[in-house]
């Protein structure tokens, strides 16, 4: 069996059991590696752990929600919008909140993830205004 398959199985076990503390994690890891050793794949241990860490990092990256504001002062001003969308269930509660400054946003905010874009910025409105103005004859 490949290290990536073992890592995926370990990841699923830890996610399904919703393990929250270190003691339970150690028990699951000990049992998991007993099975790996029994199958004669003990030499894959370090590769399995590396692949597992990659899976966790990828899951965390996919679970990121980024609050984008025009400057660092606006971050506190627009945090309530993030909280509102989280309370409404649009943003998952387990999402990892990050912040980012994007100076191309003149005002307002955006909340971005790989699957969601909530655009409360003035940038889109200003671009539409520009295009409507330029395209009128």
MARBA-3410 file (N, C-alpha, C, O; in Angstrom, 1 decimal):
137
0.8,-1.2,0.0,0.0,0.0,0.0,0.9,1.2,0.0,2.0,1.2,0.6 ~ 0.5,2.3,-0.7,1.3,3.5,-0.8,1.1,4.3,0.5,0.1,4.3,1.2 ~ 2.1,5.2,0.7,2.1,6.1,1.9,0.9,7.0,1.8,0.3,7.4,2.8 ~ 0.6,7.5,0.6,-0.5,8.5,0.4,-1.9,7.8,0.8,-2.8,8.5,1.3 ~ -2.0,6.5,0.5,-3.3,5.8,0.8,-3.4,5.7,2.3,-4.5,5.8,2.9
-2.3,5.3,3.0,-2.3,5.2,4.4,-2.6,6.6,5.1,-3.4,6.7,6.0 ~ -2.0,7.6,4.5,-2.2,9.0,5.1,-3.7,9.4,4.9,-4.2,10.0,5.8 ~ -4.3,9.1,3.8,-5.7,9.4,3.6,-6.6,8.7,4.6,-7.5,9.2,5.1 ~ -6.2,7.4,4.8,-7.0,6.6,5.7,-6.9,7.2,7.2,-7.9,7.3,7.9 ~ -5.7,7.5,7.5,-5.4,8.1,8.9,-6.2,9.4,9.0,-6.8,9.7,10.0
-6.2,10.2,8.0,-6.9,11.5,8.0,-8.4,11.3,8.2,-9.0,12.0,9.0 ~ -8.9,10.4,7.4,-10.4,10.1,7.6,-10.7,9.6,9.0,-11.7,10.0,9.5 ~ -9.9,8.7,9.5,-10.2,8.2,10.9,-10.2,9.4,11.9,-11.1,9.5,12.7 ~ -9.2,10.2,11.8,-9.1,11.3,12.8,-10.2,12.3,12.6,-10.7,12.8,13.6 ~ -10.6,12.6,11.3,-11.7,13.5,11.1,-13.0,12.9,11.5,-13.9,13.6,12.1
-13.3,11.6,11.2,-14.5,11.0,11.6,-14.7,10.8,13.1,-15.9,11.0,13.6 ~ -13.7,10.6,13.8,-13.8,10.4,15.2,-13.8,11.8,15.9,-14.1,11.8,17.1 ~ -13.6,12.8,15.2,-13.6,14.2,15.8,-12.7,14.3,17.0,-13.2,14.7,18.1 ~ -11.5,13.8,16.9,-10.6,13.7,18.0,-10.2,15.2,18.4,-9.7,15.9,17.5 ~ -10.3,15.5,19.6,-10.0,16.9,20.1,-8.8,17.0,21.0,-8.2,18.1,21.1
-8.4,15.9,21.6,-7.3,16.0,22.6,-6.1,15.2,22.1,-6.2,14.3,21.3 ~ -5.0,15.5,22.7,-3.7,14.9,22.3,-3.7,13.4,22.7,-3.1,12.6,22.0 ~ -4.2,13.1,23.9,-4.2,11.7,24.3,-4.9,10.7,23.4,-4.4,9.7,23.0 ~ -6.1,11.1,22.9,-6.9,10.3,22.0,-6.1,10.2,20.6,-6.1,9.2,20.0 ~ -5.5,11.3,20.2,-4.7,11.3,19.0,-3.6,10.3,19.1,-3.3,9.6,18.1
-2.9,10.3,20.2,-1.8,9.4,20.4,-2.3,7.9,20.4,-1.6,7.1,19.8 ~ -3.4,7.7,20.9,-4.0,6.3,20.9,-4.3,5.9,19.5,-4.0,4.7,19.1 ~ -4.9,6.8,18.7,-5.3,6.4,17.4,-4.0,6.2,16.5,-3.9,5.2,15.8 ~ -3.0,7.1,16.7,-1.8,6.9,16.0,-1.1,5.6,16.3,-0.6,4.9,15.5 ~ -1.1,5.3,17.6,-0.4,4.0,18.0,-1.1,2.8,17.4,-0.4,1.9,16.9
-2.4,2.8,17.5,-3.2,1.7,16.9,-3.0,1.6,15.4,-2.8,0.6,14.8 ~ -3.0,2.8,14.7,-2.8,2.9,13.3,-1.5,2.3,12.9,-1.4,1.5,11.9 ~ -0.4,2.7,13.6,0.9,2.2,13.2,1.1,0.7,13.6,2.0,0.1,13.0 ~ 0.3,0.2,14.5,0.3,-1.2,14.8,-0.2,-2.0,13.5,0.4,-3.0,13.1 ~ -1.2,-1.4,13.0,-1.8,-2.1,11.8,-0.8,-2.0,10.6,-0.6,-2.9,9.9
-0.2,-0.8,10.4,0.8,-0.6,9.4,1.9,-1.6,9.5,2.4,-2.2,8.6 ~ 2.4,-1.7,10.7,3.6,-2.6,11.0,3.2,-4.1,10.8,3.9,-4.8,10.2 ~ 1.9,-4.4,11.1,1.5,-5.8,10.9,1.4,-6.1,9.5,1.5,-7.3,9.1 ~ 1.1,-5.1,8.6,1.1,-5.3,7.2,2.5,-5.3,6.5,2.6,-5.5,5.3 ~ 3.5,-5.1,7.3,4.9,-5.1,6.8,5.3,-3.8,6.2,6.2,-3.8,5.4
4.6,-2.7,6.5,4.9,-1.4,5.8,5.5,-0.4,6.8,5.3,0.8,6.6 ~ 6.2,-0.9,7.8,6.8,0.0,8.8,7.8,1.0,8.2,8.0,2.1,8.8 ~ 8.4,0.7,7.1,9.3,1.6,6.5,8.7,2.8,5.9,9.3,3.8,5.5 ~ 7.4,2.8,5.7,6.6,3.9,5.2,6.2,5.0,6.2,5.6,6.0,5.9 ~ 6.5,4.7,7.5,6.1,5.6,8.6,6.3,7.1,8.3,5.4,7.9,8.4
7.6,7.5,8.0,7.9,8.9,7.9,7.1,9.5,6.6,6.7,10.6,6.7 ~ 7.0,8.7,5.6,6.3,9.2,4.4,4.8,9.4,4.7,4.2,10.3,4.2 ~ 4.3,8.4,5.4,2.9,8.5,5.8,2.6,9.8,6.6,1.7,10.5,6.3 ~ 3.5,10.1,7.6,3.3,11.3,8.4,3.5,12.6,7.5,2.7,13.5,7.8 ~ 4.4,12.6,6.6,4.6,13.7,5.7,3.3,14.0,4.9,2.9,15.1,4.7
2.8,12.9,4.3,1.6,13.0,3.5,0.4,13.4,4.3,-0.4,14.2,3.9 ~ 0.3,12.9,5.5,-0.8,13.3,6.4,-0.7,14.8,6.7,-1.7,15.5,6.7 ~ 0.5,15.3,7.0,0.6,16.7,7.3,0.2,17.6,6.1,-0.4,18.6,6.2 ~ 0.5,17.1,4.9,0.1,17.8,3.6,-1.4,17.8,3.5,-2.0,18.8,3.1 ~ -2.1,16.7,3.9,-3.5,16.7,3.8,-4.1,17.6,4.8,-5.1,18.3,4.5
-3.6,17.7,6.0,-4.1,18.6,7.0,-3.9,20.1,6.5,-4.9,20.9,6.6 ~ -2.8,20.4,6.0,-2.5,21.8,5.5,-3.4,22.1,4.3,-3.9,23.2,4.3 ~ -3.7,21.2,3.4,-4.6,21.4,2.3,-6.0,21.6,2.8,-6.7,22.5,2.3 ~ -6.4,20.8,3.8,-7.8,21.0,4.3,-7.9,22.4,5.0,-9.0,23.0,4.9 ~ -6.9,22.8,5.7,-6.9,24.1,6.4,-7.0,25.2,5.3,-7.7,26.2,5.5
-6.2,25.1,4.3,-6.2,26.1,3.2,-7.6,26.2,2.5,-8.1,27.2,2.2 ~ -8.2,25.0,2.3,-9.6,25.0,1.7,-10.6,25.5,2.7,-11.7,25.9,2.2 ~ -10.3,25.6,3.9,-11.3,26.0,4.9,-11.0,27.5,5.4,-11.6,27.9,6.3 ~ -10.2,28.2,4.6,-9.9,29.6,5.0,-10.9,30.5,4.4,-11.4,30.4,3.3 ~ -11.3,31.5,5.2,-12.1,32.6,4.8,-11.3,33.9,5.0,-10.8,34.1,6.1
-11.2,34.7,4.0,-10.3,35.8,4.0,-11.2,37.1,4.0,-11.9,37.3,3.0 ~ -11.1,37.9,5.0,-11.7,39.2,5.0,-10.8,40.2,4.4,-9.7,40.5,5.0 ~ -11.1,40.8,3.3,-10.3,41.7,2.5,-10.8,43.1,2.7,-12.0,43.4,2.4 ~ -9.9,44.0,3.1,-10.3,45.4,3.3,-9.2,46.3,2.6,-8.1,45.8,2.3 ~ -9.6,47.6,2.4,-8.7,48.5,1.7,-7.5,48.9,2.6,-6.4,49.2,2.0
-7.6,48.8,3.9,-6.5,49.2,4.8,-6.7,48.5,6.1,-7.8,48.0,6.4 ~ -5.7,48.5,6.9,-5.8,47.8,8.2,-6.8,48.4,9.2,-7.3,47.7,10.0 ~ -7.0,49.7,9.0,-8.0,50.4,9.9,-9.4,49.9,9.6,-10.2,49.8,10.5 ~ -9.7,49.5,8.4,-11.0,49.1,8.0,-11.3,47.7,8.5,-12.5,47.3,8.5 ~ -10.3,46.9,8.9,-10.5,45.6,9.3,-11.5,45.5,10.4,-12.5,44.7,10.4
-11.3,46.3,11.5,-12.2,46.3,12.6,-13.6,46.8,12.2,-14.6,46.3,12.8 ~ -13.6,47.7,11.3,-14.9,48.3,10.8,-15.8,47.2,10.2,-17.0,47.2,10.3 ~ -15.2,46.3,9.4,-15.9,45.3,8.6,-16.0,43.9,9.2,-16.6,43.0,8.6 ~ -15.3,43.7,10.4,-15.4,42.4,11.0,-16.8,42.0,11.4,-17.2,40.9,11.4 ~ -17.7,43.0,11.6,-19.1,42.7,12.0,-19.8,42.1,10.8,-20.7,41.2,10.9
-19.4,42.4,9.5,-20.0,41.8,8.4,-19.6,40.3,8.3,-20.5,39.5,8.0 ~ -18.4,40.0,8.6,-17.9,38.6,8.7,-18.8,37.9,9.7,-19.3,36.8,9.4 ~ -18.9,38.5,10.9,-19.7,37.8,12.0,-21.1,37.6,11.6,-21.7,36.6,11.9 ~ -21.7,38.6,10.9,-23.1,38.5,10.4,-23.2,37.3,9.4,-24.2,36.5,9.6 ~ -22.4,37.2,8.4,-22.5,36.1,7.5,-22.2,34.7,8.1,-22.7,33.7,7.7
-21.4,34.7,9.2,-21.1,33.5,9.9,-22.4,33.1,10.7,-22.8,31.9,10.7 ~ -23.0,34.1,11.3,-24.2,33.8,12.1,-25.4,33.3,11.2,-26.2,32.5,11.6 ~ -25.4,33.9,10.0,-26.5,33.5,9.0,-26.2,32.1,8.4,-27.1,31.6,7.7 ~ -25.0,31.5,8.6,-24.7,30.2,8.1,-24.1,30.2,6.7,-23.9,29.2,6.1 ~ -23.8,31.4,6.2,-23.2,31.5,4.8,-21.7,31.1,4.9,-21.1,30.5,4.1
-21.1,31.6,6.0,-19.7,31.2,6.3,-19.7,30.1,7.4,-20.4,30.2,8.4 ~ -19.1,29.0,7.1,-19.0,27.9,8.1,-18.4,28.3,9.4,-17.4,29.0,9.4 ~ -18.9,27.9,10.5,-18.4,28.2,11.8,-17.0,27.7,12.0,-16.2,28.4,12.6 ~ -16.7,26.6,11.4,-15.3,26.0,11.6,-14.3,26.6,10.6,-13.1,26.2,10.6 ~ -14.7,27.6,9.8,-13.8,28.3,8.9,-12.7,29.0,9.6,-12.9,29.5,10.7
-11.5,29.0,9.0,-10.4,29.7,9.6,-10.4,31.1,9.0,-10.2,31.4,7.8 ~ -10.6,32.1,9.9,-10.7,33.5,9.5,-9.3,34.1,9.4,-8.4,34.0,10.3 ~ -9.0,34.7,8.2,-7.8,35.4,7.9,-8.2,36.8,7.5,-9.3,37.0,7.0 ~ -7.2,37.7,7.5,-7.5,39.1,7.0,-6.4,39.4,6.0,-5.3,38.9,6.1 ~ -6.7,40.3,5.1,-5.8,40.7,4.1,-6.1,42.2,3.7,-7.3,42.6,3.6
-5.1,42.9,3.4,-5.3,44.3,2.9,-5.1,44.3,1.4,-4.0,43.8,0.9 ~ -6.0,44.8,0.7,-5.9,44.9,-0.8,-6.2,46.4,-1.1,-7.4,46.8,-1.1 ~ -5.2,47.1,-1.5,-5.4,48.6,-1.8,-6.2,48.9,-3.0,-6.6,50.0,-3.3 ~ -6.5,47.9,-3.9,-7.3,48.1,-5.1,-8.8,48.2,-4.7,-9.6,48.6,-5.5 ~ -9.1,47.8,-3.5,-10.5,48.0,-3.0,-10.5,49.3,-2.4,-9.9,49.6,-1.3
-11.3,50.2,-3.0,-11.3,51.6,-2.5,-12.0,51.8,-1.2,-11.7,52.6,-0.3 ~ -13.0,51.0,-1.0,-13.8,51.0,0.2,-14.6,49.7,0.3,-14.7,48.9,-0.6 ~ -15.2,49.5,1.5,-16.0,48.3,1.7,-15.2,47.1,2.1,-14.1,47.2,2.7 ~ -15.6,45.9,1.7,-15.0,44.7,2.1,-15.3,43.6,1.1,-16.2,43.7,0.3 ~ -14.5,42.5,1.1,-14.8,41.3,0.4,-14.5,40.2,1.4,-13.6,40.2,2.2
-15.3,39.1,1.3,-15.0,37.9,2.0,-14.8,36.8,1.0,-15.7,36.5,0.2 ~ -13.6,36.2,1.0,-13.3,35.2,-0.1,-12.9,33.9,0.5,-12.3,33.8,1.6 ~ -13.2,32.9,-0.3,-12.7,31.5,0.0,-12.6,30.9,-1.4,-12.8,31.6,-2.4 ~ -12.2,29.6,-1.5,-12.1,29.0,-2.8,-13.5,28.8,-3.4,-13.6,28.8,-4.6 ~ -14.6,28.8,-2.6,-15.9,28.6,-3.1,-16.8,29.8,-2.9,-17.9,29.8,-3.6
-16.5,30.7,-2.1,-17.4,31.8,-1.8,-16.7,33.2,-2.1,-15.5,33.3,-1.8 ~ -17.5,34.1,-2.6,-17.1,35.5,-2.7,-18.2,36.3,-2.3,-19.3,36.4,-3.0 ~ -18.1,37.1,-1.2,-19.1,38.0,-0.8,-18.5,39.4,-1.1,-17.5,39.8,-0.4 ~ -19.0,40.1,-2.0,-18.4,41.4,-2.5,-19.2,42.5,-2.0,-20.2,42.9,-2.6 ~ -18.7,43.2,-0.9,-19.4,44.4,-0.4,-18.4,45.6,-0.6,-18.5,46.5,0.1
-17.6,45.5,-1.7,-16.6,46.5,-1.9,-17.2,47.5,-2.9,-18.2,47.3,-3.6 ~ -16.6,48.7,-2.9,-17.0,49.8,-3.9,-16.3,49.5,-5.2,-16.7,50.1,-6.2 ~ -15.3,48.7,-5.3,-14.6,48.4,-6.5,-15.5,48.0,-7.7,-15.4,48.6,-8.8 ~ -16.3,47.0,-7.4,-17.2,46.5,-8.5,-18.1,47.6,-9.0,-18.3,47.7,-10.2 ~ -18.7,48.3,-8.0,-19.7,49.4,-8.4,-18.9,50.5,-9.3,-19.5,51.0,-10.2
-17.7,50.8,-8.9,-17.0,51.9,-9.6,-16.6,51.4,-11.0,-16.6,52.1,-11.9 ~ -16.2,50.1,-11.1,-15.9,49.6,-12.4,-17.1,49.5,-13.3,-17.0,49.9,-14.5 ~ -18.3,49.1,-12.8,-19.5,49.1,-13.6,-19.9,50.6,-14.0,-20.3,50.8,-15.1 ~ -19.7,51.5,-13.1,-20.0,52.9,-13.4,-19.1,53.4,-14.5,-19.5,54.1,-15.5 ~ -17.8,53.0,-14.4,-16.8,53.4,-15.5,-17.2,52.8,-16.8,-17.3,53.5,-17.8
-17.5,51.5,-16.9,-17.9,50.9,-18.1,-19.2,51.5,-18.7,-19.3,51.6,-19.9 ~ -20.2,51.7,-17.8,-21.4,52.3,-18.3,-21.2,53.7,-18.9,-21.8,54.1,-19.8 ~ -20.3,54.5,-18.3,-20.0,55.8,-18.7,-19.2,55.8,-20.0,-19.6,56.6,-20.9 ~ -18.3,54.9,-20.1,-17.4,54.9,-21.4,-18.3,54.3,-22.5,-18.1,54.8,-23.7 ~ -19.1,53.3,-22.3,-19.8,52.7,-23.4,-21.1,53.5,-23.8,-21.7,53.1,-24.8
-21.5,54.5,-23.1,-22.6,55.3,-23.5,-22.2,56.2,-24.7,-21.1,56.8,-24.6 ~ -23.0,56.4,-25.7,-22.7,57.3,-26.8,-23.5,58.5,-26.8,-23.3,59.3,-27.7
END
